[in-house]
Amino acid sequence: MLEQLQPVIEEEQLSPRATQLKNENKKVWNPWWNEYLTKCAEFMRAARKGDYNSVARLINVDFAADMAVNVNYQEPKTGYSALHYAVINKDTELANLLVKNYADVKA
């Protein structure tokens, strides 16, 4: 059954203008996405170590610059969020910071 499914628009079916826009979009979003993932990795390392100041700094980055990390970011391999690490490490101060910044307590 899966063999019968095809993408709605295949690469060859894109118009030249759509292909151009797709390539331009990659140039804009790829650097942003890479920087965002780097910030998320830094955020998770800080949470694992219980580094309150680093976690607070990464949460409070200028939202207008669109580089504040998502407090609910989950590591792809473990599925853990920063709140998981705060609870595992019994770090109530870090857990409170995350919850005050809308960390999902049900994740």
C-alpha positions as CSV (number, residue, x, y, z in Angstrom):
1,M,0.0,0.0,0.0
2,L,2.8,2.4,0.8
3,E,4.3,1.8,-2.6
4,Q,1.1,3.4,-4.1
5,L,1.5,6.6,-2.2
6,Q,3.4,9.4,-4.0
7,P,4.2,12.9,-3.0
8,V,1.6,15.4,-4.0
9,I,4.1,17.4,-6.0
10,E,7.2,15.7,-7.1
11,E,10.5,17.6,-7.7
12,E,10.2,17.4,-11.5
13,Q,6.7,18.9,-11.4
14,L,7.8,22.2,-9.8
15,S,7.8,25.2,-12.1
16,P,11.1,27.0,-12.6
17,R,9.9,29.8,-10.4
18,A,8.8,27.4,-7.6
19,T,12.2,25.7,-7.8
20,Q,13.9,29.1,-7.6
21,L,11.9,30.0,-4.5
22,K,12.6,26.7,-2.9
23,N,16.3,27.2,-3.3
24,E,16.2,30.8,-2.1
25,N,14.2,29.6,0.9
26,K,16.9,27.1,1.8
27,K,19.5,29.8,1.7
28,V,17.5,31.8,4.2
29,W,16.2,29.1,6.6
30,N,19.2,26.7,6.7
31,P,21.5,29.1,8.5
32,W,18.7,30.1,10.9
33,W,17.8,26.5,11.6
34,N,21.4,25.5,12.2
35,E,21.9,28.3,14.7
36,Y,18.7,27.4,16.4
37,L,19.7,23.8,16.8
38,T,23.1,24.8,18.1
39,K,21.3,27.0,20.8
40,C,19.0,24.1,21.6
41,A,22.0,21.8,22.1
42,E,23.6,24.4,24.3
43,F,20.4,24.7,26.3
44,M,20.2,21.0,26.9
45,R,23.8,20.7,27.9
46,A,23.2,23.5,30.5
47,A,20.1,21.8,31.7
48,R,21.9,18.5,32.1
49,K,24.6,20.2,34.1
50,G,22.1,22.2,36.2
51,D,23.6,25.5,35.0
52,Y,20.8,27.8,36.0
53,N,22.4,31.0,34.6
54,S,23.0,29.5,31.1
55,V,19.5,28.1,30.9
56,A,18.0,31.5,32.0
57,R,20.2,33.3,29.5
58,L,19.1,31.1,26.6
59,I,15.4,31.3,27.5
60,N,15.6,35.1,27.7
61,V,17.3,35.8,24.5
62,D,15.7,38.6,22.5
63,F,12.5,37.2,21.0
64,A,12.6,39.8,18.2
65,A,15.8,38.2,17.1
66,D,13.9,34.9,17.0
67,M,16.6,33.0,18.8
68,A,15.2,32.2,22.1
69,V,15.1,28.4,22.7
70,N,11.9,26.5,23.1
71,V,11.8,25.4,26.7
72,N,9.9,22.3,25.6
73,Y,12.6,21.2,23.1
74,Q,13.2,17.5,23.4
75,E,16.4,15.7,22.6
76,P,15.8,13.5,19.5
77,K,17.7,10.4,21.0
78,T,16.3,10.4,24.5
79,G,13.0,12.4,24.2
80,Y,14.1,14.3,27.3
81,S,13.4,18.0,27.8
82,A,15.2,20.4,30.1
83,L,12.5,19.8,32.7
84,H,13.2,16.1,32.7
85,Y,16.8,16.8,33.6
86,A,15.9,19.3,36.3
87,V,13.6,16.7,37.9
88,I,16.2,13.8,37.5
89,N,18.8,16.1,39.1
90,K,16.3,17.2,41.8
91,D,17.1,20.8,40.9
92,T,14.0,22.6,42.1
93,E,15.4,26.1,41.2
94,L,15.9,25.1,37.6
95,A,12.5,23.3,37.4
96,N,10.8,26.4,38.7
97,L,12.5,28.5,36.1
98,L,11.4,26.2,33.3
99,V,7.8,26.0,34.6
100,K,7.6,29.8,34.9
101,N,8.7,29.9,31.3
102,Y,5.9,27.6,30.3
103,A,7.7,24.2,30.2
104,D,5.1,21.5,29.6
105,V,4.8,19.5,32.9
106,K,2.9,16.7,31.1
107,A,5.7,16.0,28.5
